[in-house]
Amino acid sequence: MKKYASLAAGLLLLVIGSAAQAEDAKPFVTNKDVDLTMILPPPPANDSAETKAELGEVLTLQVTRTPEMEARAVADAEENVCFADVMGPNFTAEKLPKFSAFFDRVVATEGAVVDPAKDVWKRPRPHQLSDLVKPAVKLSSSGSWPSGHATVGTMMGIILADMVPERRAEIMARAAEYAHNRVVGGIHYPSDVEMGKISGSVIAAVLLNRDDFKAEYEVARAELRSDLGM
C-alpha cells in the first residue's frame, strides 16, 4: 500500500452527479445484451470447502485490518464514483458536466446487467452465513455473486484509463483496491470480487464497441482531456 501513499489521503472518491441523477440515467445496455448467467460460473455452494475457506479469509481480514484500511473500505462503499485524486483537483461534476452525465449512464449500466444475475444466483453475503462476520460497511441483502462494486469499479477504471492512458497504471491500481475493499469491509467473498472484475471487463468491452456509447464517450473524453490540459 505504501506504493500508493500519495493517493491515500485523497483517494476518497468523487461522487459523479447526485443519487437522483444516477437513478434517472439510462443504461447503455441491460442483461438482455450481456447475460452474466451465460458467462460466469455459478457460485460455490454455501457448505462447500471453497466457501468455508473464503469465510476464513474474510474473518482473518476482520481481525487484521487496520483503522486506515477500514476507513478506506467505508469510503469506498459508495458505488456512484470516480477516481478524484488520480485525476486532479478540478475533477468535479460541476466542471465536467458532460463527463458526469456520461458516467452516470455507465453506473446505471452496471446495475442493469449485474442485479438480474445476482437475483438468479442469490449467493448469501458472508455475514448471512456466519454470525462471526461483522462488516465494517453498510449491510446489504442483495446477492453476493458477482460484486457490483467490483464490476462498476473495473468498468470505470477501464473506460477512464482508455480516456487517459497516461495515467492507466494509477487508475487500474485504484480500481483494484476499490474492488478489494469489499472483502476488507467484510461484505463480499474474494471470489465475488474476482467475478465482478470479469463482469466489469466484459461489459466495458461490449460498451467500447457500441456506436451509441462511442458517441458519448468521445464528448466526455474531450471534455476531460481539455480540463486536464491534455
C-alpha positions as CSV (number, residue, x, y, z in Angstrom):
1,M,0.0,0.0,0.0
2,K,3.0,2.4,0.5
3,K,3.4,2.5,-3.2
4,Y,0.1,4.4,-3.4
5,A,0.6,6.5,-0.3
6,S,0.4,9.7,-2.4
7,L,-3.2,8.7,-3.3
8,A,-4.3,7.6,0.1
9,A,-5.3,10.9,1.6
10,G,-7.4,12.0,-1.3
11,L,-8.4,8.7,-2.9
12,L,-11.8,9.0,-1.4
13,L,-13.9,9.0,-4.5
14,L,-15.7,11.9,-6.2
15,V,-19.4,11.3,-6.4
16,I,-20.4,11.8,-10.1
17,G,-23.7,13.6,-10.0
18,S,-26.5,13.3,-7.4
19,A,-28.0,10.0,-6.4
20,A,-31.2,11.1,-8.2
21,Q,-29.4,11.8,-11.4
22,A,-27.7,8.4,-11.3
23,E,-31.0,6.7,-10.7
24,D,-32.6,8.5,-13.7
25,A,-29.7,7.8,-16.1
26,K,-30.4,5.4,-18.9
27,P,-28.1,2.4,-19.1
28,F,-26.2,1.8,-22.3
29,V,-27.0,-2.0,-22.1
30,T,-29.0,-4.3,-19.9
31,N,-28.9,-8.0,-19.0
32,K,-30.7,-8.7,-22.3
33,D,-27.5,-7.5,-24.1
34,V,-25.0,-9.0,-21.6
35,D,-26.3,-12.0,-19.7
36,L,-23.8,-12.8,-17.0
37,T,-25.6,-16.1,-16.1
38,M,-24.3,-17.3,-19.5
39,I,-20.8,-16.0,-18.9
40,L,-19.9,-16.6,-15.3
41,P,-19.9,-20.0,-13.5
42,P,-22.4,-20.4,-10.6
43,P,-21.1,-19.5,-7.1
44,P,-19.7,-22.3,-4.9
45,A,-22.2,-24.0,-2.6
46,N,-22.7,-22.5,0.8
47,D,-21.4,-25.6,2.5
48,S,-18.5,-26.1,0.1
49,A,-14.9,-26.2,1.1
50,E,-14.3,-23.1,-1.1
51,T,-16.9,-21.0,0.7
52,K,-15.7,-22.1,4.1
53,A,-12.1,-21.1,3.1
54,E,-13.3,-17.8,1.9
55,L,-15.2,-17.1,5.1
56,G,-11.9,-17.8,6.8
57,E,-10.2,-15.1,4.6
58,V,-13.0,-12.6,5.5
59,L,-12.6,-13.4,9.2
60,T,-8.9,-13.1,9.1
61,L,-9.1,-9.6,7.4
62,Q,-11.7,-8.7,10.1
63,V,-9.2,-9.1,12.9
64,T,-6.1,-7.9,10.9
65,R,-7.4,-4.8,9.1
66,T,-6.0,-1.5,10.4
67,P,-8.2,1.5,11.2
68,E,-6.9,3.1,8.0
69,M,-7.9,0.0,5.9
70,E,-11.3,0.1,7.5
71,A,-11.8,3.8,6.8
72,R,-10.9,3.3,3.2
73,A,-13.3,0.4,2.8
74,V,-16.1,2.6,4.3
75,A,-15.2,5.5,2.0
76,D,-15.3,3.1,-1.0
77,A,-18.8,1.8,-0.1
78,E,-20.2,4.5,-2.4
79,E,-20.8,2.9,-5.8
80,N,-21.6,6.0,-7.8
81,V,-18.0,7.2,-8.0
82,C,-14.9,8.2,-10.0
83,F,-11.2,8.5,-9.2
84,A,-10.8,12.0,-8.0
85,D,-7.2,12.3,-6.8
86,V,-5.8,10.3,-9.6
87,M,-7.2,13.0,-12.0
88,G,-6.6,16.2,-10.0
89,P,-8.4,18.9,-8.1
90,N,-10.5,20.1,-11.0
91,F,-12.1,16.7,-11.4
92,T,-15.6,17.7,-10.3
93,A,-19.1,17.2,-11.6
94,E,-19.6,20.9,-11.8
95,K,-16.6,21.4,-14.1
96,L,-17.2,18.2,-16.1
97,P,-21.0,18.1,-16.7
98,K,-20.8,16.0,-19.9
99,F,-18.3,13.6,-18.4
100,S,-20.5,13.4,-15.3
101,A,-23.7,12.6,-17.3
102,F,-21.7,10.0,-19.3
103,F,-20.5,8.2,-16.2
104,D,-24.0,8.3,-14.7
105,R,-25.0,6.1,-17.6
106,V,-22.0,3.8,-17.0
107,V,-23.1,3.3,-13.4
108,A,-26.7,2.7,-14.4
109,T,-25.4,0.0,-16.9
110,E,-23.7,-1.9,-14.1
111,G,-27.0,-2.2,-12.2
112,A,-29.0,-3.1,-15.3
113,V,-26.6,-6.0,-16.1
114,V,-25.5,-7.2,-12.6
115,D,-28.6,-7.0,-10.5
116,P,-30.6,-9.6,-12.5
117,A,-27.7,-12.0,-12.3
118,K,-27.5,-11.5,-8.5
119,D,-31.2,-12.3,-8.3
120,V,-30.7,-15.6,-10.2
121,W,-27.8,-16.9,-8.0
122,K,-28.7,-15.3,-4.7
123,R,-25.4,-16.1,-3.0
124,P,-25.7,-15.2,0.7
125,R,-23.3,-12.5,1.9
126,P,-20.6,-13.6,4.4
127,H,-22.5,-12.1,7.3
128,Q,-25.6,-14.0,6.3
129,L,-23.7,-17.3,6.5
130,S,-21.7,-16.6,9.7
131,D,-22.6,-14.5,12.7
132,L,-18.9,-14.1,13.3
133,V,-18.6,-11.8,10.3
134,K,-19.2,-8.2,11.3
135,P,-19.0,-6.0,8.2
136,A,-17.4,-2.5,8.6
137,V,-19.6,-1.2,5.8
138,K,-23.3,-0.8,5.3
139,L,-25.1,-4.2,5.2
140,S,-26.7,-5.5,2.1
141,S,-29.1,-8.3,1.5
142,S,-28.7,-8.5,-2.3
143,G,-27.0,-11.4,-3.8
144,S,-23.2,-11.5,-3.3
145,W,-22.2,-13.0,-6.7
146,P,-20.8,-11.1,-8.5
147,S,-19.8,-8.0,-6.6
148,G,-21.5,-4.9,-8.1
149,H,-18.8,-2.6,-6.7
150,A,-16.0,-4.6,-8.2
151,T,-17.9,-4.6,-11.5
152,V,-18.5,-0.9,-11.7
153,G,-15.0,-0.1,-10.4
154,T,-13.5,-2.2,-13.1
155,M,-15.8,-0.8,-15.8
156,M,-15.0,2.8,-14.8
157,G,-11.3,2.0,-14.5
158,I,-11.1,0.5,-18.0
159,I,-13.1,3.4,-19.6
160,L,-11.3,6.1,-17.7
161,A,-7.9,4.6,-18.5
162,D,-8.8,4.4,-22.1
163,M,-9.6,8.2,-22.0
164,V,-6.4,9.0,-20.1
165,P,-3.9,6.3,-21.0
166,E,-1.1,8.4,-19.5
167,R,-2.5,7.5,-16.0
168,R,-3.5,4.0,-16.8
169,A,-1.4,2.4,-14.1
170,E,-2.7,4.6,-11.3
171,I,-6.3,4.3,-12.4
172,M,-6.2,0.5,-12.6
173,A,-4.4,0.2,-9.3
174,R,-7.1,2.2,-7.7
175,A,-9.9,0.2,-9.4
176,A,-8.3,-3.0,-8.0
177,E,-8.1,-1.5,-4.5
178,Y,-11.7,-0.3,-4.7
179,A,-12.8,-3.9,-5.5
180,H,-10.6,-5.5,-2.8
181,N,-12.1,-3.1,-0.2
182,R,-15.4,-5.0,-0.5
183,V,-13.6,-8.0,1.1
184,V,-11.8,-5.8,3.6
185,G,-15.2,-4.4,4.6
186,G,-16.5,-7.9,5.2
187,I,-19.4,-7.6,2.8
188,H,-18.1,-9.9,0.0
189,Y,-16.0,-13.0,-0.6
190,P,-12.8,-12.8,-2.7
191,S,-14.4,-14.8,-5.5
192,D,-17.3,-12.4,-5.7
193,V,-14.8,-9.7,-6.4
194,E,-13.0,-11.7,-9.0
195,M,-16.3,-12.4,-10.7
196,G,-17.0,-8.6,-10.6
197,K,-13.7,-7.9,-12.3
198,I,-14.6,-10.3,-15.0
199,S,-18.0,-8.8,-15.3
200,G,-16.7,-5.3,-15.5
201,S,-14.2,-6.2,-18.1
202,V,-16.8,-8.0,-20.3
203,I,-19.3,-5.1,-20.0
204,A,-16.6,-2.5,-20.8
205,A,-15.5,-4.5,-23.9
206,V,-19.1,-4.6,-25.1
207,L,-19.6,-0.8,-24.5
208,L,-16.4,0.2,-26.2
209,N,-17.7,-1.4,-29.4
210,R,-21.2,0.2,-29.4
211,D,-21.8,3.3,-31.6
212,D,-24.1,5.0,-29.1
213,F,-21.5,4.6,-26.4
214,K,-18.7,5.8,-28.6
215,A,-20.5,9.0,-29.4
216,E,-21.0,10.0,-25.8
217,Y,-17.6,8.6,-24.9
218,E,-15.8,11.0,-27.3
219,V,-17.7,14.0,-26.0
220,A,-16.8,13.1,-22.4
221,R,-13.2,12.2,-23.2
222,A,-12.7,15.6,-25.0
223,E,-14.2,17.5,-22.0
224,L,-12.0,15.6,-19.6
225,R,-8.7,15.9,-21.5
226,S,-9.4,19.6,-22.1
227,D,-9.9,20.1,-18.4
228,L,-6.7,18.2,-17.7
229,G,-4.8,20.3,-20.2
230,M,-4.0,17.2,-22.4
